[in-house]
């Protein structure tokens, strides 16, 4: 039975911070908010934080996002590697999500995105770069496999996240309830429309109409994400300002999944001035 709209789901509302389990009613401390002048500066500073974390712990476990927000951040990491300032040889990465129905070689898959933007340009061993298989014959079993792989790695030391216009994190969409672990998510109409129009601008023939765009995705659940030891949330642009404000200052609610980050003791929000306009 689903909880009333906006209420917390108990299995989601826990976080392992290395010292114990924290209940949903407790806020450890406010998020650390860093406001920078531009998208470029957000990307540089975010990449520097990741690089410093890897330098401190070479076998770092990273959770990584996709989409428009981290593209320049990945360019910064590639440049750091090319200049001998970053070494990914012992790092493990786990992507947050992948579209159902898209194989690794599909141009719109997040496999392709990661190859083009990071994997092919740094010394991250292929066996240490993890992402769900969107083309799996049994998506539910693939979710179980991926959750087990994240758990076996000890969960992320650092999770790098973006935030959707509707407050989604990964593909955890707003609703009456949230799933805790890796699961198949129904993509909201807004999420699908934004992604479809972005692809239509880049490659009009890839998805000739919205009906052809994926309707589901495999994603880490909020419970899995909250087991990360540290979280870095990135946001850029005026279109994200309302979601950012509600995530930081609003109620913790399943209607805005990013608000669950308030429950975590070590979250850094890195935003440009446009995204921070309502804070």
PyMOL commands that set and color helices and strands:
alter all, ss='L'
color gray80, all
select helices_A, chain A and resi 39-56+71-82+110-117+119-121+126-128+139-152+189-202+210-212+222-226+238-249+257-263
alter helices_A, ss='H'
color red, helices_A
select strands_A, chain A and resi 15-16+21-22+32-36+61-64+92-95+97-99+129-130+158-161+183-186+216-219+230-235+267-272
alter strands_A, ss='S'
color yellow, strands_A
deselect
rebuild
show_as cartoon
